[in-house]
């Protein structure tokens, strides 16, 4: 990359990142206030904060791509913000189906945590190691973003179901519970489909680079464990009717596995996926 291009882009990149972070904090604050004391203005402000954060996060990722002359898909720093972007995309896509302020709060608060963690990692752009110089890189990582984003949304919806959707009682409460449960299933189906592609593309890529389809690398192993958890959810839901509370708890457990795959494995365990 041209040195001057990257040097000049770092400041703009930092501004986009900071503005997105600020609006996520504001969205968290407004949605929390609205949960305490329902207020239509605060609900709109919190949604607007998430939407604005998404726009600036997109600008941040786009600007970094332009200054690096490649998609930002090669380091943990970059992946964390792509992870945030994937969650926000699916939140915005599903928000109209619920329009619950608790949904906005959970999404905004989690992304504040993601930004807080992500900004502790080095933003330095390093030359690609030979193993990453592959046409499979971008497809492999981008499918992972959508997979993990879908699982994140399913987790938030699972929490909402345990708080709101499992109460039953009135017709409106029962209807809300059914809508939340359906969205959990949809989110898991999206995440599971893309995670399957992640594993397949990773296997093809591994065979090209290391001459082996599967190496039992910690990241591979935990991706498989995560896949099995969500495959189990889809199976027991379809076969044994595990909807409602049981399904909600299972998708929350699954997302814990996702977070360990992303952060725990990367930071605590070392393998062929340890690129920074």
N, C-alpha and C positions, 0 to 999 in steps of 0.2 A: 504494500500500500504506500502511496506517497506520504512521506513523513509530514509535510506541511498540511496535507489534507486531514490526517489523523489528529495532529496537534490542534488545529483550529476546530475540529469537530468535537473534541472532548468537552469543551466548555458548554457548547449547545446541548450535547448529550446529557451532561450533568443537570442542566436547567430543566430539560424535559423530564428527567427522572425525578427531580425534586418537586416539580409541579404536580406530577402524577401522585407522588407520595402524599403531598399536602392535601390534595382533594380526596384521597382515600381516608385520611385522618378526619377531614371535615365530614365526609359521608358517614363514617363510624360514629362521630359525635352527634350529628343530626339524627341519625336513625336510633341511637340510644336514647336521646331525649324524647323522640317520638314514641318509643316503646314505653317510656315512663309516663308520658302524658301525650296521648294520641293527638296529632296535629297534622292536618293535610299539607300545610306549607312545609313542615319539616320532612314529611315523607317525600315530597317532590324534590326538596333540596338534597336529601340523601341520595335519591336515585340520580339526580343531576350530577352530584359529586362523583358517583361511580362512573357515570357515562363520560364525564370530563376526564377523569383519571384514565379511563380506557383510551381516550383519544390521545392523551399525552404519552401514555405508555406505548401506543402504536407509533407515535412520532419518535420516541426514544429508540425503539427497536429499528425503525426504518432509517433513522439517522446513523445509528451504529452500523447498519448494513452498508450504507452508502460510503461511510468513511473507511470501512474495512474491505470494501469490494467483495463482500460475501455475506451470507445470512449469519446472524449471531447465534450459532448453534454448537460451538465447540468447547465452551468452558462451563463450569458450574455457575459462575456469575451470570452468564448469558441465559443458561437454561432456567434458572430461577425466575427471571423476568418473563421468559416465554411461558413458563408454567402459570404465572400470574395472568398473563394475557389470555391463555387458553380458558382459564376459569371465568374471566370477565366476559369473554365471547359467549360462552354458554349461559352465563347468568343473564346477559342482555337478551339472548334468544328466548329464554324461558320466563323472564320476569313477568311478561304480560299475562301469562297463564295463572299466576298466583297474586301478584301485586301485594305481597306481604312485606311489611317493613322489617320483620325479623329476618327474612331472606336477605334483604339488603344489608342489614347489620352484620350477619354472619359472613357474607361475601366481602364486605368492606373491611371488617376487622381481620379476617384471615389474610387478606392481601396486604394490610398494614404490617402484619407479622412477616409475610413473605418479603416485602420490601426491606424491612428492618434487618432480616437475615441476609438477604441478597447484597445489600450495600456494605456488608462487612467483608465480602469477598473481593479479591483483586479484580479491578476492571481492566487491567493491562491486557492488551491484545497480543497474543503470542503466535509465532509462526506455526502452521499446522504440521503436526507430526505425520510421517508417511501413512500411517494407518487411517488417518482422518481425511486423506486426500482421495476421496472416493465419491462416486456419483450417488452412492447409497446414503451418505451422511445426512443430507437435508431431508430426504424422505423419512429416514429412520427417526430422526429427532422430532420432526413436525408431527408425525403420527403419535409419538409419545406425548407431545403437548396436548393433543386433543383427547388422548386416552386418559391422562392424569387429570385434565380439566373436567372431563365427564365424571370421573370418580369423585372429584372434589365437590362438584355440584350435588351428586347423589348423597354425599356425606352431610352437606348442609341441609338438604331436604329430609334426610333421615332424622337429624336433630329436631327439625321443625315438626316432623310427624310425631315424635315422642312428646313434644311440648303441646302441640295444638291438635294434630290430626287424630290422635288416639282417644280423644275424649268422648266421641260419639254424642248421643243425646239428641240435639236438634237436627233437623234435616240439613241445615246449612253446614253444621259441623261434620256430619257424615259425608256430605258432598265434598267438603274441603279435604277430608282425610283421603277420599278416593282420588282426588286430583293430585295430591302430594304423592301418594303411593304410585300412581301412574307415571308421574315425572321421575320418581326414583328409578323405576324400571327402565324408562326411556334413557335416562342419563347413564345407567349402568350398561345398557345395550350399546350405546355410542362408545363409551369407554372401552368395553370389552372388545368390540369390533376393531377399534384402532390399536388396542394392546396386542391383539392377535397379529396385526400387521407389523407392529414393532418387533415382535418375536421372530416372525418369518423373515423380515428384511434383515434383522440382526444376524440370523443364522446364515443367510446367503452372503452377507458382508463378511462374517467371520470366516467362512470357507474360503473366500477370495484372499483375505489378509493372512490368516493363520493356518489355512489348509484343513480346518476342522469346523463342522457345522455347529458344534456345541462344546464349550470348554469348562462348564460348571464354574464359571467366573461368578463372584458374589453378586454382581449386578444381574447377570443372567438368571441365577438361581432365585433371587428375590423377585425378579420380574415374573418368573414361572409361578412362584408361590402366590403372588398377587393375582395372576391369571386364574389359578385354581380356586382362589377364594371367590372371585366374581363368577367363575363358571359354576361353582357350588351354589351361589345365590340364584343364578338364572335357573339352575336345575331344580332346586327345592321349591322355588316359586312356581315353576311350571308343573312339577310333578306332585308336590305335597301342599301346594297352596300357601306357601310361606309369604304372606303379604302382611301389611301392617307392622306391628312392633317387631316381630322376629326379623323381617326383612330389613327394617330400618336399622336395627342393631348390627346386622351382618354387614351392611354397606359402610357403617361407621368403622367397624373392625377392619374392613378391606382398605379403607383410606389410611388407617394407621400403617398398614403394610406398604402402601404407596409412599408415604412420607419416609418410612425407613429405607425403602428402595432408593429414593431420591437423595436424602440427606445422610441417613445412618450408614448405608453401605459406602457412599462416596467418601465420607469423612472418617469412618472407623475401619473399614475393610479395604484392602487394596487388591486390585486385579487388572485385567487388560483394559477396563473402562476408566482407569485412573489417569485422566488427562488434565485435571485442574479445575 
